[in-house]
């Protein structure tokens, strides 16, 4: 192909309609047609990246192999299309303005007045075109513009998109607008006016969308489509109905059934065969109609905002599909555990996951919940801080270090079994300074982790400042803790396990970031498998008694 084509996905009426899912679904359909597709998120906020933002405001921070801290929608891009993205795939207004200001400070503009147009818009366009040419020319670049049409902060991005459409010429750029068609209960009908106003705002900017994706709780009648098409200057067949679905992975199938990908390739002049979606349909069917259910608890501090754990939720969906089970997540606030005891919330679970996080709030509840499942031989999976809490719990209750804790929370500690990484001691800036991105890990061949991966060296993504304190290696391994994954130089503990437990694995990295729709992450797959086996064959009271006796014997020896 001589040059890339561009698709811009915008949103109107309200936020959180699902532009990321829409962009990912379009990417899937075009990829299945044999096209080379790249996806990009433009975020209008002034933060350079979301790394220092509160999860309650922004949701999950998705970390890429190259260490970029990005918007959670990049997780959808990777999970749907099975690509590995880089920092070029997420652009924020903060990055754009910082780059332009730095050039101005160096004198690169030769004394010219620096303005939004052309300097800011030129920087945005350059970042879009750079992505198109990366790794050879892509057939299609899908750019999702964050925010809602009408927001002041998104205007430079929309103007840049308008300019690209003008510069690339007819048939090279397609605008897809995601909007809401609300159902008004008292009137008993769908209302198209919000969509009309949203498209009007776009047209005032100089952008005429060619496709409307209409979110609604009720099906769109033909008359509704015709009305929207008439007032928005769009053919009714290009008004795509987007109803709520049982699984987000149904969205590509819904779009395909309505001919969206046919129109895209036709409009952009692309030569692409029909997609083979049979495997996709098969996995969706397993997600929707599993053979059985398991209950897995997630104990964390952000459980009231599920987007803070978006990749974990999706990883469980993928792992459930591979095991042909539905994973029912039981959300438990770690502070509630501390207040009311673990038994009040965890007595009916088949497995427990402690996710990553920062800060001391709720940590004691996490530690107590880990002890609860360890003593009852319930499958456990700890991620990042979850792994560190597992080490603390083991040090306290098995190795006899009653005041063991993490240096992250308390500086004056007798036993800081978790400590600040050596290269973090002089760090003063918070943004982008943690151990970030993909790092190799070597597995012990006699471990649950090796059984899951089936290979000795792996690569996983990290986001942390604190680590297992090497001063306590001999003590904790002597107490039965297994260090089953290490950095290649042997200096960093990446994975810990309890060998005589049904399934007890803690990892310093974030495996959820590499789970895919087609391929569940090995550790999530095996954890769900262990939970399903526990559900079918829970331990007998005698086993719990033996475990308690073994702990007492060890402590006495110590």
N, C-alpha and C positions, 0 to 999 in steps of 0.2 A: 504494500500500500504506500502511496506517495506521501501521505501526511495523516496525522491523527485526526479523529473526529472528537467533538466535545459534547458531553451531556451535562447540563447543570440542573441540579435538583434543589428546588426552593420550597419553603413552607409558608403557609398563611393561616389566618384566623386565630389559631392558638398554637402554643408550643407542644412538644411531646406527642406529635401525631405519628412519628415513626419515619422520619426522613432517612435515618441510618438503615433501617430495615428495607425501605424502598430502594435505596441506592444499592444495597447489598444484593437484593433480589434481582434487580436489573443486571447487576454484574454477573450473577450466576447464569442468567438466561443467555447473555451474550458470550460468556465463557464457554457454555455448553454448545454454542454454535461454532466454536473453533476460533473465536476472536481473541486477540491479546487485549486484556482490559486492565486498567489501573484505576484505583479509586483514591479520592482525596477529600479531606474534610477541612472546610474553612470556618474557623471559629472567630466570631466578632469581638470576643472579650480582649481586654488590654493585657491580661496576664500573658507572660511569655509562653508558659505552658501550664497545664492543670496540676503540676506536681505539688504545689504548695496550697492548693485549694481544699477546703473542707469537703469531705464526701457528702455531707448533707446538702451542700450547694451544687456540687458538680457530679456526684456519683463516683463510680470507679475511675481510677487512673489506669489506663491500659499502657503497659510497657512493651516496647518493641525490642527486637534482637539488638539493634544498635544503641539501645539505652534511652531512646526518646520516650518521654512521659507524654501520653497523648489522650485524646478524648475517647470515651468508651465506644463510640461508633466504629473506631478502627478495629475493635474486637469483632464487631459484626462483619466488617469487611473480610477479615482473615478467616473467621469461622465459616462464612458462606462460600467464599471463592477459593479457599485453601491457598492463599498467597502469603508471602512474608513481606510485610511492609517496612518502610524506613521513615526517618524523621521528615522526609520530603512529603509524606502523605498526610501530614497534619500541619496546617498553617493557622496561626492565630494573629489577630490584629496586633497584639503585643510584639510578635516577631517581626511583622512587617514594619511597624512604626520604628522599632528599635534599629532595624537595618538601615532605614532611610535617615534617621537621626544620626547614626554613626557615620554615614557617608557625608552628611552635611557638616559634622564636626571636623572631618578630615579635609574638607574643602573640595570634595569630589564634584559638587555642583557649580563650582567656579563662581560663587557669589550670587547665584540665581535665587529667587524667592522659592522656597520649598513649599509645595502645596499638595492637597489631597489628589487633585488632578493637575498634572500627570504623574507626580512622583510616587504617591501611594498606590495608585491604580497600576502604574507600570511595574512596580515591585510585585503586586499580586499576580498580574499577567505573566511575569517572568517565572514565578513559582509554578504556575499551572503548566506553562509550556515546557519548563524543565522536566516536569514529571512525564510529559508526553514523550520526550526523547530519551528517557532513562532506559538503559539496557536495550537500546535499539528502539525504533519507533513503535509505540503502541497503536493498536487500531482505534481504541476508544479510551478516553479519559473521562471518568464520571466524577464530577465535583459537587459535593454536597455543601451548600451554603447554610451555615447554622443560623439560628434565630428565626424570627418571623418577619415577613415582608411588612414594612412600615417602621421597623426598628431603626433608629438613627445609626447605630453602630454597624449595621450590615450594609449600609448604602455604598461604601467604597467597593465592597465585594461584588455587589450587584452591578455597579457601574463598570467594573473590570470585566465581568461576564458579558455585558452588553457590547463592550468594545471588542472583545474577542470574536463575538458573533459577527460584528461588522467587518473586522479585519480578515477573518477566515473566509468569508463569502457564503453565499446561499448553499444550503445542504451540508454544511460542515458543523453546525452547532444546533443542538436540540435542547429546548427548555421544558422541563417537567415540573409541574407545580403541585405540591401535596396540600390539600385543603380539607376543610370539615364541612359536611352537610348535616347540620344538627336536626334531630327529631324533637319537635316541640309537643310534649305530651298533651297539653291543654288544647292545642289546635288539632292534634291528631294527624300531623303531616310533617314532611321534611321541608326545611327552609333553605333556599338556594342563595339568599341575599348575602350572607357572609362570604360565600365563595365568589360571588360577583364583585363584591367590594375588594376582596383580596387580589383578584386578577386586575381590577381597575388600578390598584396601587402599583402593580407590576408594570402595567402598560404606561402609566405616568412616568415611570423610570425609563421607559423605552424598550421594555421586554414584553414580547408576546409569547406566552407559553403555547406549545404545540400539543401538550398532553396534560390532562388534569387527573390526578389520583385523588378520588373523593372518599375520605373516611366517613363511615356512617354506620349506625346501628341497625338501619333498615335497608333493604334492597332499593336501588334506584330504578324507578319505573322508566319506561321509554320517554314519557312526557317530561320527566325531570331531566333526563339526559339532554333532550332537545332544548329545554329551557336554558340549562346551563350553557350548552353549546352556542345558542343564539346570542346570549348576552356576553359571552366570553370569547366569541369568534373562534370557536373550536368545533370540529366535526363531532357530532354526538357519539360516534363509535370510538372517539379518542377521549371520551369522558369515562375513565376506568373506575369501576365500583370496587371499593376496598372495605369490605366488611371485617369485623372482628373475627379472627380464626382461633382455633383451639391451640395451634402451634405456629410460631412465627415462621417456621420452615415451610409452611403451606403457602406463604405469600408468593414465591416465584411461580408456583403452580397456578394460583389465582390469576396472576398477571398473564401467564402464557395462554390460559383458557380464553382470555379476552383479547388476545392478539397483540398485546403490547410490544413484545419483542419483534413480531413481524413488521409492525409499523416503524419501529426504531431503525431496523436495518434498511427498510425501504426509504425512509426519509433521509438517512445518512449515506445512501448509495453504497451499502456494504454487501459484499457477496458472501453470504453465510448460510449454510444448510440448517434445516430444522434441528432443534436440540434433542438429545436423547435424555429424557428425564426419568427413565424407568428406575434407576437405582435411587434417585432422589425420592421418588414416590414410595419405594419400598421402605426406606428409612422412616419417612413421615408416617407410614402406616404402623410401623413398630412403635413409634412414639405415641401415637393416638390409641393403639389397641394392644398394650403389653399383656404378657401372660400373667404377671402378678405384680404386687406392690411391695416396696420396702420403705421404712420410715427412717430418715437420717436427720439428726439434729444439727443445726448450725448455731453455735454459741458465739456471739460477737457483740460489739458495742453499737453497730449501725443497723441493727435488724429492722428498725422502723423505716429504713430507706433501702429497699431491695436492690436499687441500682448500684449501691456501694459494693455489691457482691455479684454483679452481672455475669462476669466470666465464670464464676463458680457455679451459678445457677445453670448456665448453658452447658458447662462441662458435665454436670450431673445428667442433663438431658441426653447428651451424647453417650455417656457411659451407660445410662439406662437402656438406650436403644440397642447397644451392643450386647447387653445382658438380657434383653427382652423383658425388662421390668420397668415399672413407673417408680421414680424416686419421689416420694412425698417428703418435702422439706418441712421440718419442724423448727421454727425460728424461736430462739431463746435469747433474751437479753442477758448478757453476762452479769450485769448488776443484780438481776433478779435471782440468779443462782446464789450469789453471795448473801442476799437477804433471806431467801427462803429454803436454800438447800438444793442440791442437784436432783435428788430423788423426786422432788415435786414436778420436775419438767422432763426428766430423761428416762423415766422408768419404762416407757413403752417404745423406745427407739431401737433400731437395728444397727446403728452406727452413729458416730459423732465426728463432726468436722469443726476444728477451730481455725478460722481464717486469719489472714494478716491484719495488721492494724498498728496504730501508734498511740502512745499515751498510756498512763497508768490506770485510767478509769476502767473498771470491770475486769482487771487482770486476775484478781483473786477468785472471782467467779469462774473464770476459764480454768484456772488451776484446779479448783474443786471439782469441776465437771470432768476434767481429765482423770483425776483420781477415781471418780465414780465409775467410769467406763473401764479403766485399767483393772480395777479390782473385780469387776464383773465379766471380764474377758469379752467386752463389747468392742467391735472393730473401731479403730480410731485413726484419724488422719489429721495431722497438724501442718499448717502452711505458714511459713515465715514466723510471725509472732506466735502462732499456734505451736510450731515446733519448739520455740524457745520456752513457752509455758510448759510443754511436756518435759523438757530438760529440768526446769525448776521443780516441777512436781516430783519427778523421779529422784532428784537430789534431796529433796526434803523428806520424802516418805519412804524411800528405799535405801538411799545412801546415808541417811541420818544427819544431813545438813539442814537442821530445822529452820535456819534463817537464810537459806539460799534464795537469791532473787536476781533481778537483772539490773545492771548498772544504768540502764536507760531510765529507770524509775527512782532509784535511790543511789546516791553517791557513796555514802558511808556504810559499806556492806562488809561483813566478815567473809561471806562466800558469794561473790558475784559470778555465778556460773555462766551468765551471759554478760559479755563485755563489749565495749566500743571497738570497732575494727581499727587496726593499727593506722591505716591511712586516713582515718576520720578525725583524729585528735586535733588537728590544726584547722579543720573546716569551720568557717564562720557563716558563709552564705547557705541558705536553706535550699534554694531551687536548683535542681539538677546536679546535686553533689553527692548523692548516695551511691552505693554500689548498684549500678543500673545496667540492665541489658543481659545478653546471653553470655554464660560462662560454662566451661566444661566441668564435668564431674565424673569421677571414676568410681564404679560400683564394686562392692564386695560380691563375688559370685555366689556366696552362700547367704543370700538375703532375699527378702520379699521384693525389694526394689529391683534386683537383677532378674528375678522371675517375671516381673511385670514388663520390664523393658526388653529383655532378651538380648542385651548387649552390654559390654563392660563400660564403654564411655558414652556419655550422653551430654546434651547441651540444654540448659534451661535458663529462664529469665529471672533476674533478681531485682529486688527493690528494698534495700535495708542498709542500716548503719551498724547494727549490732550483730554479734556472732557468738557461737559456742566458745567459752573461755578454755583455751587449751591447757591451762593449769589443772583443770579438773578431768582431763581425759582418763588418766589411769584410775582415778578414784571411781568414776562413773562406769567405766567399762568393767572394772573389777566388781562392781555391784550388779553387773548383768546387762547394762545398756550397750547396744551394738552400734558402732559408728560405721554404717554401711555405705556411705557415700562421702568421698573426699575430693577436694580440689586436686588436680594432677600433681601439684608440688607437695601435697599432704599437709598443708598448713591450715586449711579451712574445713571445718566439719559441715557437710552439706545435707546429710541424711542421718537420722537416728532411728533405731528400731528396738523393740523388745522381742527377742527371738522366741520366747516361750508363750507369747500372747497370740491369740487367734489372728489378728492383723492390727499391728500398732506401728505406724510409720509417721515420722515428722520430717518435713523438708524445709530447708532454709529458703528455697526458691519458690516461684509461683507457677506451678504446673498448669493451672487453669488457663493461663495465657496462651498455651499452645494446643489446647483441645480444638478439634475441628468437627464439623457436622459429619463428614465422611469417616473420620478416624478419631475415636475417643482417646483422651490422654491415657497412657498405660496405667498410671497410678490411680486415676479416677475409676477406670474400668475395673481394676482388681479390687479396689475398695468397695465398690458397689457389689461386685461378685461376693466378697466376703460378707457384706451386710445381708445379702440375699441368703447366703448359707446360714448365717446366724439366725435369720428369721425362721428358716425351716428347722434348724437344730440349735436352739438356745442352750447355753451351758447349764449343767445341773448344779444344784447347790453344793454338792460335794467338791466340785472343781473350784468353786469360789473359796471354799474352806481351805483346800490345799494351797491355793495361792496366798491366802492370808498367813497360813502357817509358814510358808517358805519365806515370806517377808519378815516375819518375826524372828525366824532362825538367822537370816542374814544380818538383821540389825543387832542381834545378840552377839554374833561373831565379830561384827564391826566394833 
